[in-house]
Amino acid sequence: MGMNRSCPAAGLVSEFFKFCLVGTVGFVADAGSLQLLVSLAGMNPYVSRLFSYLFAATITWWLNRRYTFAACTAAGWQAQWLRYLVVNAVGGGVNYGVYALAVFLSEFVSHHLYLGVAAGSAVGLAVNFTASRFLVFRSR
């Protein structure tokens, strides 16, 4: 999995902007589903975040595939979705770690879980963009 791609580097700023927009949609999906799982289903906020992250990651993969990296997308969606989840697990781990730490350390954040989701999302952004661009959405 080298860094050679047939996708032009000139679109880097545009791709990053689109990635951030898609990430905003992912944030809403993540924070919204987390709040529903905690408030309505009575689930633990740490366990709920695993489900809400998987839900949001699936949405962001699909949007990035269709919108952000459409010119660089290889055909097999099943393998690409799995690769997206695996490759972004590092950024997801950082994201979750920051979230869990913020919830644990701050009573305010533990009452406003979206703040923890926002902190985790911001920290994981650079890792996920780089991994997505060079390891997931690339021409074969």
PyMOL commands that set and color helices and strands:
alter all, ss='L'
color gray80, all
select helices_A, chain A and resi 9-39+45-68+70-72+77-87+89-105+107-111+113-136
alter helices_A, ss='H'
color red, helices_A
deselect
rebuild
show_as cartoon
